[in-house]
C-alpha cells in the first residue's frame, strides 16, 4: 500500500547521462553508416595531427545531428560552439559568431 513511499534505487547519474546523451561514437545508437564514416575520418585526422575536415550533418529533427556534433568534438578533444541556422539571418550574424571563436 505504501510502495510509492519506499526509496527507489538511485541510478548512477553518469550512466544515465551517457545513455541519454552519449559522448563516444561507440555509445551512439543507430546511424551505423554515419558512425563508420566518422570513425575513419576522426582516426585519420588524429593520425595526421590535424583538425577534422569539414563535416555537414543533415537530416530531420531527432536523428542525432547535435549529439553527433558533440561526439565529434569530444572524440577530437576540442571544444564546440553551437548555433542554429535559424539564428543566422544576415551575413553579419555569421561574422559575429566566427569572430567570437578563440583560436
C-alpha positions in Angstrom: 0.0 0.0 0.0 2.8 2.4 0.7 5.2 1.1 -2.1 5.4 4.6 -3.6 6.9 5.9 -0.4 9.7 3.4 -0.4 13.1 4.8 -1.5 13.9 3.9 -5.0 17.3 2.6 -6.1 19.3 5.5 -7.4 20.6 5.2 -10.9 24.1 6.5 -11.3 23.7 9.9 -13.0 26.8 9.5 -15.1 25.5 6.2 -16.6 22.1 7.6 -17.2 23.5 10.7 -18.9 25.7 8.6 -21.1 22.7 6.6 -22.2 20.7 9.7 -22.9 23.5 11.8 -24.5 26.5 9.6 -25.4 29.9 11.2 -25.6 31.6 8.5 -27.8 30.7 7.0 -31.2 30.8 3.6 -29.7 27.9 4.5 -27.4 25.8 6.2 -30.0 22.8 4.0 -31.1 21.9 3.9 -34.8 23.3 5.6 -37.8 25.8 2.8 -38.4 27.0 4.0 -41.8 27.5 7.5 -40.5 29.3 6.3 -37.4 31.7 4.2 -39.5 32.5 7.1 -41.8 33.0 9.5 -38.9 35.2 6.9 -37.1 37.5 6.7 -40.1 37.6 10.5 -40.5 38.4 11.1 -36.9 41.1 8.4 -36.8 42.7 9.8 -39.9 42.7 13.4 -38.6 44.2 12.3 -35.3 46.9 10.3 -37.1 47.8 13.3 -39.2 47.7 15.5 -36.1 45.3 17.8 -37.9 41.8 19.2 -37.4 39.0 17.2 -38.8 37.9 18.3 -42.3 34.5 19.9 -42.7 31.5 17.8 -41.7 28.0 18.6 -42.7 25.3 16.8 -40.7 21.9 17.0 -42.4 18.6 15.4 -41.6 15.3 15.6 -39.9 14.8 16.6 -36.3 15.6 14.0 -33.7 18.0 11.9 -35.8 21.1 12.8 -33.6 22.8 15.6 -35.5 23.6 17.7 -32.5 24.6 14.6 -30.5 27.0 13.6 -33.2 28.5 17.1 -33.4 29.2 16.9 -29.7 30.6 13.4 -30.0 32.9 14.6 -32.8 34.2 17.4 -30.7 34.7 15.0 -27.7 36.5 12.4 -29.8 38.8 15.1 -31.3 39.4 16.5 -27.8 38.3 20.0 -28.7 35.6 22.5 -27.6 32.4 23.0 -29.5 30.4 26.2 -30.1 26.8 25.5 -31.1 24.4 27.7 -33.0 21.4 27.1 -35.3 20.6 28.1 -38.8 17.6 30.0 -37.5 19.8 32.4 -35.6 21.7 33.4 -38.7 19.6 35.8 -40.7 22.2 38.1 -42.3 25.9 37.6 -43.2 26.8 39.8 -40.2 25.3 37.3 -37.8 27.7 34.6 -39.0 30.7 37.0 -38.8 29.8 37.8 -35.2 29.8 34.1 -34.4 33.1 33.4 -36.2 34.9 36.3 -34.6 33.8 35.2 -31.2 35.7 31.9 -31.6 39.1 31.6 -29.9 42.0 30.2 -31.9 
